[in-house]
Amino acid sequence: MDIVLLVLGFILMLMGIIGSFLPVLPGTPVSWVGLLLLYLTDAVPNDWWFLGITLAVALIVFAMDYLIPALGTKKFGGTRAGMIGTTLGLVVAIVFPILGILGIIIWPFVGAFIGELINKADQKSALKAAFGSFIGFLTGTFLKFVVTIIFMGLFIAKAWEYKAAIFPYFN
């Protein structure tokens, strides 16, 4: 059973990292559930302080993922249309990976710009607002990515520490 929990936890860790880029997956909470599954194994002793602190971090980052883009948009005079455009631009980048990794940077900006233009902004203010939406999006994505990578590192370190107990037949 420990190996099943370990594998499921690792899959959730990977999904959390992917979720730091995809708006449909809550990256940090998914990664945290991966950590929880590791600690639910018989091999790894429960550490409720560790799980509580990492849960708090995951929930704070999850909440900030909604606040940061809104603050970036507001700071640069953007609207909800710009934020929606940013998200749609990211979806376009993922569904049509024409520009590869560069598309994840370009399409959200283009989406925010188009969203602001549709919202009847002039080109100059739409460009400024799109920049704010884009900066907010990048900041939130970077924060989620860093936290999910740290969670992955913690997962691997703890699994490695207790590898003899998790895989008793391979020792």
Beta strands, then each sheet from edge to edge (+ up, - down):
end
